[in-house]
Amino acid sequence: MKIKSNSGNFQPCPEYTGAAVCVDVTPLKTVQTQFGPKEKFRFVFEIGETKDDGSPWCVWSAPFTPSYHENSALRPFLKKWMGRELSAKETENFDTEDLLGRTAHITVIHEHSDGEIYANIALIQPDKSASPLKPSGKYIRQKDRALQPATMPAGNGAGAQGGGYRRAEQPAADAADLGATKIHVGKCKGLEVRDLSPEQVGALIANWLPTAKANAKPTADDKRLIAALESWQTAQREQPESDDVPY
């Protein structure tokens, strides 16, 4: 998962090897790929190290399509996590929700590129420790965040009693449906980003985005479209090649 190191609001999960526990399976989100729109989700893990405020660090997996196809990226990830191949009977009624609370032993590494930091899960294995890590209870699942009070700051994963757990590893924009952002410029004006072909989005990124970002006083519509296009760019860079197979 890509993290901007020059942002004061977001900090990458530190490099780490040790116990982890799955605390979320994110809702499916449609992203544009070179093979057209695909639905993706991520696993979120709490690790055994905490921030200054006492809340645990979290790390997000790569995005996966909900497919156990032999060429999918999800299949080898689960095999490494479980320590074995799932049986045909297990895959018949397999539900990723059943993985919530499941422990793992992971290695998180940082990858640096163009002044930015990528916090990635480089290795995942079954957890064989005598004292498995338990969820802290401070993380609020993405699907439940719409139920939180409107006064709660974006990215805050707990109420007043939870100690103000902040999801610093992932920009709050990821939780929004940026694909529904309407185009307010050019030939595609009036359409939503998700309605465009990859070529049309690419043209906006090449021809409009640099000028819009250089504008000292962008409009609200500009800001929304900039965020949507940058999210699209990030999704493109994060697509694992082996995951781009028919669902």
SEKEBA-65443 format. One record per residue (C-alpha): residue in three letters; x, z, y negated; chain. Coordinates in Angstrom, 1 decimal, always signed. Each point is the difference from the previous one (the first is absolute). Layout:
SEKEBA-65443
ALA;X;Z;Y;A $
...
END
This chain:
SEKEBA-65443
MET;+0.0;+0.0;+0.0;A $
LYS;+1.4;-1.0;-3.4;A $
ILE;+0.6;+2.7;-2.6;A $
LYS;+1.2;-0.6;-3.5;A $
SER;+3.0;+2.2;-0.7;A $
ASN;-0.2;-0.4;-3.7;A $
SER;-3.5;+1.6;-0.2;A $
GLY;-0.3;+3.6;-1.1;A $
ASN;-3.3;+0.4;+1.8;A $
PHE;+0.9;-1.1;+3.6;A $
GLN;+2.8;+1.3;+2.2;A $
PRO;+1.0;-1.4;+3.4;A $
CYS;-0.2;+2.2;+3.0;A $
PRO;+3.6;+1.1;+0.6;A $
GLU;+2.1;-1.3;+2.9;A $
TYR;-0.8;+2.1;+2.9;A $
THR;+0.2;+0.4;+3.8;A $
GLY;-2.2;+2.5;+1.7;A $
ALA;-3.6;+1.1;+0.8;A $
ALA;-3.0;-1.7;-1.6;A $
VAL;-3.8;+0.0;+0.4;A $
CYS;-2.5;-2.7;-0.7;A $
VAL;-2.4;+1.1;-2.7;A $
ASP;-1.8;-3.3;-0.9;A $
VAL;-0.9;-3.4;+1.3;A $
THR;-0.9;-1.8;-3.2;A $
PRO;-3.1;-2.1;-0.4;A $
LEU;+0.4;-3.8;+0.7;A $
LYS;+1.0;-1.9;-3.1;A $
THR;-0.1;-3.7;-0.4;A $
VAL;+3.3;-1.5;-1.1;A $
GLN;+1.1;-3.6;-0.5;A $
THR;+2.6;-1.4;+2.4;A $
GLN;+1.4;-3.4;+0.6;A $
PHE;-2.7;-0.3;+2.7;A $
GLY;-2.8;+0.9;-2.3;A $
PRO;-1.7;+3.4;-0.6;A $
LYS;+0.6;+2.7;+2.7;A $
GLU;-1.2;+3.5;+0.4;A $
LYS;+2.8;+2.6;+0.1;A $
PHE;+0.3;+3.8;+0.4;A $
ARG;+2.8;+2.5;+0.0;A $
PHE;+0.8;+3.3;+1.7;A $
VAL;+1.0;+2.9;-2.3;A $
PHE;+2.3;+2.7;+1.3;A $
GLU;+0.9;+3.4;-1.4;A $
ILE;+3.6;+1.0;+0.7;A $
GLY;+1.7;+3.3;+0.5;A $
GLU;+1.5;+0.2;-3.5;A $
THR;-1.8;+1.2;-3.1;A $
LYS;+0.1;-0.8;-3.7;A $
ASP;+0.8;+2.6;-2.7;A $
ASP;-3.7;+0.9;-0.1;A $
GLY;+0.0;+0.8;+3.7;A $
SER;-2.1;-3.0;+1.0;A $
PRO;+1.4;-2.2;+2.8;A $
TRP;+1.4;-3.5;-0.6;A $
CYS;-2.0;-2.9;+1.4;A $
VAL;+1.2;-3.4;+1.2;A $
TRP;-2.2;-3.1;+0.5;A $
SER;+0.5;-2.4;+2.9;A $
ALA;+0.2;-3.7;-0.4;A $
PRO;-3.4;-1.7;-0.2;A $
PHE;-1.6;-1.0;+3.3;A $
THR;-2.9;-2.3;+1.0;A $
PRO;-2.4;+1.8;+2.4;A $
SER;+1.2;-2.1;+3.0;A $
TYR;+1.7;+1.0;+3.2;A $
HIS;+1.0;-3.6;+0.7;A $
GLU;+3.4;-0.3;+1.8;A $
ASN;+1.5;-1.6;-3.2;A $
SER;-1.5;+2.5;-2.5;A $
ALA;+2.2;+2.5;-1.9;A $
LEU;-2.4;+2.8;+1.0;A $
ARG;+0.7;-0.2;+3.7;A $
PRO;+3.7;+0.7;+0.1;A $
PHE;-0.5;+2.7;-2.7;A $
LEU;-2.5;+1.9;+2.2;A $
LYS;+2.2;-0.5;+3.1;A $
LYS;+2.9;+1.7;-1.7;A $
TRP;-2.2;+2.7;-1.4;A $
MET;-1.6;+0.7;+3.4;A $
GLY;+3.1;-0.6;+2.0;A $
ARG;-1.8;-2.4;+2.2;A $
GLU;-2.3;-3.0;+0.1;A $
LEU;-3.7;+0.7;-0.3;A $
SER;-2.0;-0.8;+3.1;A $
ALA;-2.7;-2.6;+0.1;A $
LYS;-2.6;+2.8;+0.3;A $
GLU;+1.5;+1.8;-3.0;A $
THR;-0.1;-3.1;-2.2;A $
GLU;-3.5;-0.8;+1.0;A $
ASN;-1.5;+2.8;-2.2;A $
PHE;+3.0;+0.7;-2.1;A $
ASP;-0.7;+1.6;-3.4;A $
THR;+2.7;+0.6;-2.6;A $
GLU;-1.9;+3.0;-1.2;A $
ASP;+1.0;+1.7;+3.2;A $
LEU;+3.6;+0.0;-1.3;A $
LEU;-0.7;+2.4;-2.8;A $
GLY;+1.9;+3.2;+0.6;A $
ARG;+2.3;-1.6;+2.5;A $
THR;+3.6;+0.9;-0.4;A $
ALA;+3.1;-2.2;+0.0;A $
HIS;+3.7;+0.1;-0.5;A $
ILE;+0.9;-2.5;-2.7;A $
THR;+3.0;-1.2;-2.0;A $
VAL;-0.7;-1.0;-3.7;A $
ILE;+2.6;-2.1;-1.7;A $
HIS;+0.3;-1.3;-3.6;A $
GLU;+0.6;-3.7;-0.6;A $
HIS;+1.2;-1.0;-3.5;A $
SER;-0.8;-3.3;-1.6;A $
ASP;+0.0;-1.1;-3.7;A $
GLY;+0.0;+3.5;-1.3;A $
GLU;-2.9;+1.1;+2.3;A $
ILE;-0.2;+2.2;+3.1;A $
TYR;-1.8;-0.6;+3.2;A $
ALA;-0.8;+3.1;+2.1;A $
ASN;-0.5;-1.4;+3.5;A $
ILE;-0.6;+1.4;+3.4;A $
ALA;+3.0;-1.4;+1.9;A $
LEU;-0.7;+1.8;+3.3;A $
ILE;-2.9;+1.8;+1.6;A $
GLN;+0.0;+1.8;+3.3;A $
PRO;-2.1;+2.6;+1.8;A $
ASP;+0.4;+3.5;-1.2;A $
LYS;+1.5;+2.2;+2.7;A $
SER;+0.7;+3.1;-2.1;A $
ALA;-1.2;+3.4;+1.1;A $
SER;-1.7;+0.6;-3.3;A $
PRO;-1.8;-3.1;-1.1;A $
LEU;-0.7;-0.6;-3.7;A $
LYS;-3.6;+0.7;-1.1;A $
PRO;-1.9;-1.6;-2.9;A $
SER;+0.4;+2.0;-3.1;A $
GLY;-3.7;-0.5;-0.9;A $
LYS;+1.0;-1.0;-3.6;A $
TYR;-0.2;-3.7;+0.6;A $
ILE;-3.4;-1.7;-0.8;A $
ARG;-0.7;-3.1;+1.9;A $
GLN;-0.5;-3.2;-2.0;A $
LYS;-3.5;-0.5;+1.3;A $
ASP;-1.0;+3.5;-1.2;A $
ARG;+1.5;-0.3;-3.5;A $
ALA;-3.2;-1.5;-1.5;A $
LEU;-1.7;+3.3;+0.8;A $
GLN;+2.5;+2.0;-2.1;A $
PRO;-1.1;+1.2;-3.5;A $
ALA;+0.3;-2.6;-2.7;A $
THR;+2.2;+2.3;-2.0;A $
MET;+2.7;+0.0;+2.7;A $
PRO;+3.1;-1.9;-1.2;A $
ALA;+0.7;-3.2;+1.8;A $
GLY;+2.3;+0.5;+2.9;A $
ASN;-0.8;+3.7;+0.3;A $
GLY;-0.6;+0.9;+3.6;A $
ALA;-1.5;+3.4;-0.3;A $
GLY;-2.3;+2.1;-2.1;A $
ALA;+0.9;+3.1;-1.9;A $
GLN;+0.3;+2.0;+3.1;A $
GLY;+2.3;-2.6;+1.6;A $
GLY;+2.9;+0.5;-2.4;A $
GLY;-0.3;-3.4;-1.7;A $
TYR;+1.5;-2.1;+2.8;A $
ARG;+1.1;-3.3;-1.6;A $
ARG;+0.5;-3.2;+2.0;A $
ALA;+3.1;-1.0;-1.8;A $
GLU;+1.1;-2.5;+2.6;A $
GLN;-2.8;-2.6;-0.6;A $
PRO;-1.3;-1.3;-3.3;A $
ALA;-3.6;+0.8;-0.6;A $
ALA;-0.8;-3.7;-0.5;A $
ASP;+0.3;-0.5;+3.8;A $
ALA;-3.2;+2.0;+0.5;A $
ALA;-1.9;-2.4;-2.3;A $
ASP;-1.6;-3.3;+1.1;A $
LEU;+2.3;-2.1;-2.2;A $
GLY;-1.2;-3.1;+1.8;A $
ALA;-3.3;+0.3;-1.9;A $
THR;+1.8;-0.4;-3.3;A $
LYS;-1.5;-2.9;-2.0;A $
ILE;+2.2;-2.7;-1.4;A $
HIS;-0.5;-0.3;-3.8;A $
VAL;+2.5;-2.8;-0.7;A $
GLY;+0.6;-3.6;+1.0;A $
LYS;-1.9;-2.3;+2.3;A $
CYS;-1.0;+2.8;+2.4;A $
LYS;-1.7;+2.0;-2.7;A $
GLY;-3.0;+2.0;+1.4;A $
LEU;+1.2;+0.1;+3.6;A $
GLU;+1.4;+3.0;+1.7;A $
VAL;+3.6;+0.2;+1.2;A $
ARG;-1.1;+0.1;+3.7;A $
ASP;-1.9;-3.3;-0.6;A $
LEU;+3.2;-1.8;-0.8;A $
SER;+2.3;-1.9;+2.4;A $
PRO;+3.6;+1.2;+0.3;A $
GLU;+1.1;-3.0;-2.0;A $
GLN;-2.4;+0.9;-2.9;A $
VAL;+1.2;+3.6;+0.0;A $
GLY;+3.6;-1.2;+0.1;A $
ALA;-0.7;-2.2;-3.0;A $
LEU;-1.3;+2.9;-2.0;A $
ILE;+3.0;+2.1;+0.9;A $
ALA;+2.4;-2.8;-1.0;A $
ASN;-1.7;-1.2;-3.1;A $
TRP;-2.1;+2.9;-1.5;A $
LEU;+1.5;+3.3;+1.3;A $
PRO;+3.4;-0.1;-1.8;A $
THR;-1.6;-0.7;-3.4;A $
ALA;-2.7;+2.7;+0.6;A $
LYS;+2.6;+2.6;+0.9;A $
ALA;+2.0;-0.8;-3.1;A $
ASN;-3.0;+0.5;-2.2;A $
ALA;+0.4;+3.2;-2.0;A $
LYS;-3.7;+0.5;-0.3;A $
PRO;-1.7;-1.2;+3.2;A $
THR;-3.8;+0.3;+0.2;A $
ALA;-1.8;+2.0;+2.7;A $
ASP;-0.7;-3.2;+1.9;A $
ASP;+3.7;-1.0;-0.2;A $
LYS;+1.0;+3.4;+1.4;A $
ARG;-2.5;-0.3;+2.9;A $
LEU;+1.1;-3.5;+0.9;A $
ILE;+3.7;+0.9;-0.3;A $
ALA;-0.5;+2.9;+2.5;A $
ALA;-1.9;-2.3;+2.4;A $
LEU;+2.6;-2.7;-0.1;A $
GLU;+2.9;+2.5;+0.5;A $
SER;-1.9;+1.5;+2.9;A $
TRP;-0.4;-3.4;+1.5;A $
GLN;+3.7;-0.6;-0.4;A $
THR;+0.8;+3.3;+1.7;A $
ALA;-2.3;-0.8;+2.9;A $
GLN;+1.7;-3.3;+0.5;A $
ARG;+3.5;+1.6;+0.2;A $
GLU;-1.3;+2.7;+2.4;A $
GLN;-1.5;-2.3;+2.6;A $
PRO;+1.9;+0.3;+3.3;A $
GLU;+0.4;-3.5;+1.5;A $
SER;-1.1;+1.1;+3.4;A $
ASP;-3.2;+1.3;-1.4;A $
ASP;-1.1;-3.4;-1.3;A $
VAL;-1.8;-1.0;+3.1;A $
PRO;-3.7;-0.8;+0.5;A $
TYR;-2.1;+3.2;+0.3;A $
END
